[in-house]
Amino acid sequence: MHTRLVEMVALGPELRVEAQKLGKGVNESYMLVHQVLAQAFRDDPERIPSDALRDHLSLRLQRRVRECAA
């Protein structure tokens, strides 16, 4: 479990860059990644396969960006 949480935190910078590529500014990108990771921590991280962790969080981020644009 502890390792999964570390993996999730380690993906933060990569997700922030992705948010910027989706048109968000630096501060907004940080906030979006924070929201995505906070929700993922509340959910059960062990249910997400390790090989799909990055894709799973990326999809959550993209969904969050779309919600903010609406």
C-alpha positions, 0 to 999 in steps of 0.5 A: 500500500505504501509503495502505491501511494509513493507511485501516485505522488511520483506521477504528480509532476508528469500529470502537471505537465499534462494539464499544462499541455491541455491548456491550463496555466501553472497554478491551475495545473498544480490545483488540478493535479492536487484534486485528482491525487486527493480523490485517488488517495480517498479511493482505494489505490490498491484496486488500480493495477500498477501497470495502469496507474498512470493511465488511470490518473491521466484519465481522471485529470482529463475528466477534471479539465473538461469539468472545469472548462464546462 
